[in-house]
Amino acid sequence: MNIALLGYGKMGKVIETIALDRSHTIVLKVTDETGAYNLNDVDVDVAINFSVPSAAVENISNCLNNGIPVVSGTTGWLEHYQDMVKLCQENNGSFLYASNFSIGVNIFFEINKRLSQLMSDHTNYKASIEEIHHTQKLDAPSGTAITLAETILANTHYKQWSLEPKQDDDLPIKAKRIENVPGTHEVSYNSEIDSISIKHTAHSRQGFGFGAVIAAEWIVNKKGVFSMKDVLNIG
């Protein structure tokens, strides 16, 4: 499989190593310094986008407009997500976005969903989310934390998530940045009687990169808008 890497930072390099180990070929690497590039100049089967947030829409659009399936893990640009969904549908393309490609995290998402459903009537428990990432991460809270929060909002009385909660129906998210932390997410429900928490801790970037390559392998020859639930057949 011929892969275009759109974004060649730390995650891009991890993905490259895993893809090569799985006998794929990297035919294009796009960095901040690349400038304009033409996907038609190379034989590309699928693109994996882990660019900076400001480049995500352009990279995804470029793929969809040129008939290239694209898997994207960049966060911090989701106000344009529906635009990309529409563009994919207009072009009968292939697009998969995930806030986190880790298989463990996607199982964690399902546990979070079930727990939030169980806690929906128990308003004496106060929910909160804490996420910790490396100091180079550009967005806060993380896309993973937002995904966790949106599930809790859908199943409980909370109305919105907030880094600075001011009302009882604000779901608090605490975002910490500590050097060399790949990613930790914890969801807690606390009452005066007891506490319940679920936690996922990434030990390296390998899980994110492996999941992205698996998703890229899966999406080839498929049409539509997908998520990691489709890849992993969960939920």
Secondary structure, 3 states (H helix, E strand, C coil): CEEEEECCCHHHHHHHHHHHHCCCEEEEEECCCCCCCCHHHCCCCEEEECCCHHHHHHHHHHHHHCCCCEEECCCCCHHHHHHHHHHHHHCCCEEEECCCCCHHHHHHHHHHHHHHHHCCCCCCCEEEEEEEECCCCCCCCCHHHHHHHHHHHHHCCCCEEECCCCCCCEEEEEEEECCCCCEEEEEEEECCCCEEEEEEEECCCHHHHHHHHHHHHHHCCCCEEECHHHHHCCC
